[in-house]
Amino acid sequence: MGSNIKAVPILPRFGAEISGVDITKPLEAATQAEIVDLQNKWGVTVWRDTGLDDASHVAFSRLFGHVELAPRHKGVMRFSEPELFDASNIDADGNIIDNELIRLNSKGNRLWHTDSSYMEVRSAQSLLLCHEAPPEGGATWFADMRSAYDDLPEEMKTRIDGLVAEHSYFWSRRRAGYPYTEEDIDAKPAARHPLVHFHEGSGRKSLFVGAHARDIVGMPRAEGRALIAELIEWATQPQYVFSVTYKPGDMTIWDNLCTLHRGGDFDDRGYRRDMRRTTVRAGAAPETADDPFNEMFKAAGPTAYNPDPAK
């Protein structure tokens, strides 16, 4: 590559720390293409001391495609940019959130998952920027679903070929301790996706499974859930996993179509953690439903966490 961009691998097949380019400014087409290629190759890229603010964060995200509007189910948003998802533990006034239902709901983010797999139109890249970090903890962990698939025994590859999983946001929240029953979840929206798919950006196959995956279509529930758990356990072995800790200005970009991630523990009652994320939709943007997460919550109807989904 002819530019000054440098990529230092984190694992031999997965993750790289990127430097040598100022992403606060408009980039030439060749540089944009190089960044996209690096993201496709490594699955997760880490960018230190970016200098991005809210507006430039959103602007840079558009390099990867259509940026979704953020969900509005938390109520008043803290940001002027409607594309910024609030992945923090603070409210609109900057105070640490003390709402137990919201805190419990957020614990679902500490399970291994892929963003928005419960949507029919999946998310591709997620760009998470740190504005304030706790003094310890609060890392993000990532797992390599392409290499995990590559290394599966042939017997397992044959077994899962053609299988489809049903994904539900409400299932992962139940797993985290939120008081949904199986019957509650049955009545709410879900999406179906193949357990194995072709990752177009790299030309490799990848597992597509995580905490939102509830059942395997056509398989007895207990057997399907055991298979899901087995695949997640396989994919999160140490050789496929690394973590990133943050200082203000640091950003991670991960490809939801070939990775799992989870939030690390920290003292979320004692320390502020201000993290803001944009999400780029997979494929071409549909003409309607520009905010699919909000559309899903409207379809789900009232919940204790979101009593008025029309807002």
Beta strands, then each sheet from edge to edge (+ up, - down):
strand 1: 6-11
strand 2: 14-19
strand 3: 44-47
strand 4: 85-86
strand 5: 123-132
strand 6: 140-144
strand 7: 164-167
strand 8: 191-194
strand 9: 196-199
strand 10: 204-207
strand 11: 213-216
strand 12: 241-244
strand 13: 251-255
strand 14: 259-263
strand 15: 274-281
sheet 1: 1+ 2- 3- 13+ 5- 15+ 4-
sheet 2: 12+ 6- 14+
sheet 3: 8+ 7- 11+
sheet 4: 9+ 10-
end
